[in-house]
Amino acid sequence: MQGVLSGFAVIAVVIGAGYLIGRRGYLGPHGSEVLTRLAFRVASPALLFTILADADLSVVFSSRLLVTALSAVGVAGVFVAVGVARRWGVARTTIGALCSGYVNAGNLGIPIAVYVLGDASLVAPVLLFQLVGVTPVALTVLDLATADGARQSLARRLLTPLRNPVAVGSLAGVAVSATGADIPGPVMDPLTLIGNMAVPAVLLAFGISLRGSTLPLRNGERGAVLLAVALKSFVQPAVAWVLAAGVFGLRGPLLLDVVVTSALPAAQNLFTYASSYRAGETLAREAVLVSTVLSVPVLVVVAALLG
């Protein structure tokens, strides 16, 4: 219980600092945009590379990962179906689908894994799935949907993931882990230092973006936000619970691990992606904010029932 509250307290303080920075104008009118670009093009690729370079890729084949993947794909598929029916557009629907199933496994999942589950490595499966599987695919779709993809050649479309810094950082880290290559300290240490900027930059940019914004659910994105939040906060952990216990027979700590991971809110870096592609920014910001608030009672209930 204490771990859940501690993890949220850290995030709330940094976001609050970003909001104050925005109100004071310390970073000028384009502070949020600069931090977003820094996180997306520099710090996040470095962070993902250093995380995945040391990761144990055997977790990719674990039943826990399969439960996480199935629940995430399921809720994202629901949002996509509704987005297609409502004609929300490819880019906006992609952002909404991410907000429905892409959990905050990094800056919130790690502290909660440490304090609630007792092992930070337990979030590794979902981190790998999202960074290696979901992120490159989603960002490729966003690239093609927002950068005159209809006029791109087939070769250029196939090479789209290799032009995305986040995807490149993730895939490079996986390659290093798979080959067992030893990255020397003079190379890895600067990347680690740069990568450490990613989480605070994302949170500060998110906080700055809240300045001047309307209260959640009071604009034209209300329907999409409510759908994404409902899928993320309630449907995904419920589906994960049913799959883990009923299909894969997980019990005890393993069941708690899977359900807690699925109950994490939408990740803050989704707002970074939305801002970078200028697609669904309000949807991402409000879905992240509302799902983060709702995840506090949801995680407390999950920990009480399964802990």
C-alpha positions, -999 to +999 in steps of 0.1 A: +000+000+000+028+024+009+046+016-023+015+026-044+012+059-026+049+066-027+051+060-065+022+084-071+036+110-047+069+112-066+051+117-100+027+142-086+055+164-072+074+165-105+043+172-125+034+199-100+069+214-104+063+215-142+030+232-137+046+259-116+074+263-141+048+269-168+029+294-147+061+313-139+072+312-175+107+301-165+112+282-198+095+306-221+064+300-242+079+269-259+092+252-228+069+222-230+077+217-267+115+218-261+113+193-232+091+171-254+116+171-282+145+165-258+127+135-243+115+120-276+146+125-297+175+123-272+168+112-237+142+084-243+162+066-270+192+066-246+171+054-217+155+026-237+188+015-251+205+012-216+174-006-201+171-031-229+208-037-234+209-053-199+175-070-201+169-107-199+151-114-232+139-148-219+110-129-202+096-124-236+084-160-236+069-160-201+032-165-194+030-132-176+040-114-207+014-133-227-013-122-203-001-086-205+001-086-242-034-102-247-051-078-223-034-048-238-041-058-274-077-066-265-085-032-250-066-014-277-086-033-303-119-022-287-108+015-290-097+010-326-130-005-335-149+024-319-125+049-335-131+034-370-168+034-364-168+071-352-143+081-379-118+096-354-089+094-379-059+071-379-035+092-358-061+101-331-073+065-329-038+053-326-031+076-297-064+066-280-056+029-284-022+035-268-039+053-239-062+023-235-035-003-231+000+012-228+008+011-191+031+033-171+056+005-164+087+028-162+085+058-139+055+045-120+057+007-125+093+004-113+087+021-078+055+001-074+072-031-083+099-024-057+076-014-029+045-035-036+058-066-055+093-066-040+112-069-072+118-042-099+126-068-125+089-079-125+080-051-148+106-062-173+081-083-194+057-054-200+086-030-206+100-052-233+066-058-248+058-021-250+092-009-260+100-036-286+066-046-298+041-018-293+062+013-296+078+007-330+045-004-346+025+025-331+051+052-340+054+038-375+016+041-379+018+077-366+047+084-390+027+072-420-005+089-409+010+123-402+039+127-427+023+125-461+025+087-459+003+083-490+031+098-511+059+078-497+075+049-516+072+013-504+109+013-494+105+045-474+075+031-456+094-001-447+122+019-433+100+042-412+109+024-379+146+030-386+140+068-388+123+070-354+147+077-325+126+058-299+123+027-321+160+028-330+170+031-293+147+001-284+158-021-312+195-014-307+192-023-270+175-056-279+203-063-304+230-058-278+211-080-252+205-107-278+242-108-289+256-104-255+279-076-267+298-058-240+294-021-242+324-003-227+318+021-198+330+052-217+301+046-241+274+033-217+280+059-189+272+090-211+241+072-225+229+064-190+234+100-179+215+113-209+188+087-204+182+098-168+168+130-182+139+112-200+115+106-171+118+141-155+116+158-189+084+139-197+068+147-164+079+184-164+066+188-200+033+172-190+030+196-160+038+226-181+011+216-206-015+216-178-012+254-175-041+271-192-058+238-201-095+232-193-106+207-167-107+171-179-138+159-198-150+194-206-142+195-243-148+178-276-126+148-266-148+137-238-161+106-254-127+094-265-112+102-232-139+084-212-136+053-235-098+052-231-099+057-194-126+030-188-106+005-209-073+013-192-085+017-156-111-011-153-113-033-183-076-041-188-069-052-152-102-072-152-092-090-184-057-097-171-072-111-139-095-135-158-068-146-182-041-150-156-063-170-131-087-187-154-066-195-185-030-197-173-036-208-138-015-181-121-019-178-083-003-159-055+025-134-062+024-142-100-013-133-102-007-101-082+022-091-104+002-094-136-029-076-123-010-048-107+010-043-139-022-042-160-038-017-135-011+009-139-023+041-156-015+052-191+021+062-195+031+099-195+053+094-226+021+089-246+016+126-243+052+130-256+043+109-287+010+128-292+028+162-289+056+151-312+031+141-340+006+168-331-021+142-330-046+136-301-027+158-277-057+167-256-069+131-256-035+119-244-031+145-217-065+140-202-064+102-205-031+101-187-043+125-160-076+108-153-063+073-155-035+082-131-059+096-106-082+065-109-054+040-107-047+050-070-080+034-057-078+006-083-043-004-073-052-002-036-081-025-042-060-050-062-033-050-036-059-056-008-076-084-027-045-103-040-017-091-018 
